[in-house]
Amino acid sequence: MGFADISIRELAEDCQLSVEKIQELCRSLGIAVRDGDTYLALEDVKRILLTVRELPAVESR
């Protein structure tokens, strides 16, 4: 499993979501995280991005 060169904090910024929201998504997807500076596996980033795309616009803010 390769690692993406992106932390939860950076992913949250790119997706215009809070760090807490990304951490919540990680927990719901069964992805273990410590904090906002945790780097993610490439496969996990893909799963998170696909989930974010499916969020209603109101919920993603």
C-alpha positions in Angstrom: 0.0 0.0 0.0 1.6 3.3 -1.1 1.3 6.5 0.8 0.0 9.7 -0.6 2.1 12.7 0.2 -0.9 14.4 1.9 -1.9 14.8 5.5 -5.5 14.9 6.8 -5.0 18.7 7.4 -3.9 19.2 3.7 -6.7 17.0 2.4 -9.2 19.0 4.5 -8.0 22.2 3.0 -8.1 20.9 -0.5 -11.6 19.7 0.0 -12.7 22.9 1.8 -13.7 20.8 4.8 -12.7 21.0 8.5 -10.0 18.6 9.8 -12.7 17.3 12.1 -14.9 16.4 9.2 -12.1 14.5 7.4 -11.3 12.7 10.7 -15.0 11.8 11.1 -15.1 10.4 7.5 -11.9 8.4 8.3 -13.5 6.9 11.3 -16.7 6.0 9.4 -14.6 4.3 6.7 -12.5 2.4 9.3 -9.3 4.4 8.5 -7.1 4.8 11.6 -5.9 8.3 12.3 -4.0 10.0 15.1 -4.4 13.7 14.3 -4.6 16.2 11.5 -0.9 15.7 10.7 -1.4 12.0 10.0 -0.3 11.0 6.4 -2.8 8.8 4.5 -2.4 5.8 2.3 -3.1 6.4 -1.3 -6.1 4.0 -1.3 -7.5 5.8 1.8 -7.3 9.2 0.1 -9.2 7.8 -2.9 -11.9 6.4 -0.6 -12.2 9.7 1.2 -12.4 11.7 -2.0 -15.1 9.5 -3.4 -17.1 9.8 -0.2 -16.7 13.6 -0.2 -18.0 13.8 -3.8 -21.1 12.0 -2.7 -21.8 14.4 0.3 -24.7 16.8 -0.1 -23.4 20.4 -0.6 -24.9 21.5 2.7 -23.2 18.6 4.7 -19.8 19.1 3.1 -19.4 22.7 4.4 
